[in-house]
Amino acid sequence: MNKLTHLDEQGNARMIDVGGKAETHRVAIASGLIRMSAEALAAIREGNAPKGDVLGAARIAGIMAAKKTAELIPLCHPLALDAVTVDFDFEDGAVRATATASLTGRTGVEMEAMIATSLALLTIYDMAKALDKGMVIESVRLIEKRGGKSGTWRADEARGA
């Protein structure tokens, strides 16, 4: 079994010391879906949901959330992000959120990308719940990470898809 990096020899939680690691350019991409009724999807697509610009609010929420990751995930390092983007695509009965986070630093940005995706999807729920309280958020996952000691990882290659 691999040694868990966030535990010390006594099994206590610890923050990893990244001080000796080289700074590299790091990128992480995460994605997730929110499934909803045709009515809610149409309102979001047409920009006439009861609370206003759903995707605009969700984009800002995702970016803000990425910047707050270290406050939300106990052992994450506070990071000086270079960039965060949150994009949306309409799918059959759903909206897909895809977040990309990047920086030049000593630790990765996977959690920042996943937090951005998650909060963007939760904001869509909040902004459209008057139209569909049964929306389902699913499949939030890391799609790709680049940089650091472990190099590039892609979900499709890791799963043999």
C-alpha positions in Angstrom: 0.0 0.0 0.0 1.3 3.5 -0.8 2.2 5.8 2.1 -0.5 8.4 2.5 1.3 11.8 2.1 -1.0 13.8 4.3 -0.4 11.6 7.4 2.7 11.7 9.6 4.3 8.6 11.2 1.7 8.6 14.0 -1.2 8.9 11.6 -2.0 12.5 12.2 -3.1 14.8 9.4 -0.4 17.2 8.1 0.1 19.7 5.3 2.7 18.6 2.9 5.9 20.6 2.9 6.3 21.7 -0.8 9.2 24.2 0.0 11.8 22.0 -1.7 9.9 21.3 -4.8 10.7 23.0 -8.1 8.2 25.5 -9.4 6.6 24.3 -12.7 3.7 25.4 -14.8 0.7 23.4 -13.7 -2.8 23.1 -15.2 -5.9 21.1 -14.1 -9.2 20.7 -15.9 -12.3 19.4 -14.2 -15.8 18.8 -15.5 -19.3 17.9 -14.2 -23.0 17.9 -15.3 -26.2 19.2 -13.9 -29.2 17.3 -15.3 -32.6 19.2 -15.4 -36.0 19.5 -17.0 -36.5 20.7 -20.5 -38.1 23.8 -19.1 -35.2 24.8 -16.9 -32.7 24.0 -19.6 -34.6 26.2 -22.1 -34.8 29.1 -19.6 -31.0 28.9 -19.0 -30.2 28.6 -22.7 -32.5 31.6 -23.6 -31.3 33.7 -20.6 -34.7 34.2 -19.1 -34.5 32.2 -15.8 -36.4 33.9 -12.9 -33.1 34.9 -11.2 -31.4 36.3 -14.3 -28.2 35.3 -16.0 -27.6 31.8 -14.6 -24.4 31.0 -16.5 -22.9 34.4 -15.8 -23.5 34.0 -12.1 -22.2 30.4 -12.1 -19.0 31.4 -14.0 -18.2 34.1 -11.4 -19.1 31.7 -8.5 -16.7 29.0 -9.9 -13.9 31.5 -10.3 -14.4 32.8 -6.8 -14.6 29.3 -5.3 -11.3 28.3 -6.9 -9.6 31.2 -5.2 -11.0 30.0 -1.8 -10.1 26.3 -2.1 -7.5 26.4 0.7 -10.3 27.8 3.0 -12.6 24.9 2.1 -10.3 21.8 1.8 -8.4 21.5 5.1 -5.0 20.4 3.9 -4.8 22.3 0.6 -2.1 25.0 0.2 -3.2 28.6 -0.5 -2.2 29.1 -4.1 -1.5 32.2 -6.2 -3.5 31.2 -9.3 -2.5 32.6 -12.6 -5.9 31.9 -14.2 -9.2 30.2 -13.8 -11.8 29.8 -16.5 -15.3 28.2 -16.3 -17.1 27.3 -19.5 -20.5 25.8 -20.2 -21.9 23.5 -22.8 -25.4 22.4 -23.4 -26.0 18.7 -23.6 -29.1 16.5 -23.9 -31.0 17.4 -20.7 -28.0 18.9 -19.0 -25.5 21.7 -18.7 -21.8 20.7 -18.5 -19.4 22.9 -16.6 -15.7 22.7 -17.3 -13.2 24.6 -15.2 -9.5 25.1 -15.9 -7.1 26.3 -13.3 -3.4 27.2 -13.8 -0.3 28.5 -12.0 3.4 28.3 -11.8 4.1 26.8 -8.5 5.2 23.9 -6.3 1.8 22.1 -6.0 -1.0 21.2 -8.3 -4.3 22.9 -9.0 -6.6 19.8 -9.2 -8.7 20.8 -6.2 -9.1 24.3 -7.5 -10.5 23.1 -10.8 -12.8 20.6 -9.1 -14.1 23.2 -6.5 -14.7 25.7 -9.4 -16.7 23.1 -11.3 -18.7 22.0 -8.2 -19.6 25.6 -7.2 -20.5 26.6 -10.7 -22.9 23.6 -10.8 -24.4 24.4 -7.4 -24.9 28.0 -8.5 -26.8 26.8 -11.6 -29.0 24.8 -9.2 -29.6 27.8 -7.0 -30.4 30.1 -9.9 -32.8 27.6 -11.5 -34.4 25.8 -8.6 -37.6 27.7 -9.0 -38.0 25.9 -12.3 -36.8 22.4 -11.3 -36.0 21.4 -7.7 -35.1 17.9 -8.9 -31.9 18.8 -10.8 -29.1 16.3 -10.3 -25.4 17.2 -10.1 -23.2 14.4 -11.2 -19.9 13.2 -12.7 -17.7 15.9 -11.2 -14.2 14.7 -11.9 -10.7 15.6 -12.9 -10.3 15.4 -16.7 -6.6 16.3 -17.0 -3.6 17.6 -15.0 -0.3 18.8 -16.3 2.9 19.7 -14.6 4.8 18.7 -11.6 6.8 15.5 -10.9 4.1 13.2 -12.1 3.7 15.0 -15.5 0.5 14.8 -17.5 -2.5 12.7 -16.6 -5.7 12.4 -18.6 -8.9 10.6 -17.5 -9.4 8.9 -20.9 -5.9 7.4 -20.8 -6.1 6.4 -17.1 -9.3 4.5 -17.7 -8.4 3.0 -21.0 -11.3 4.9 -22.7 
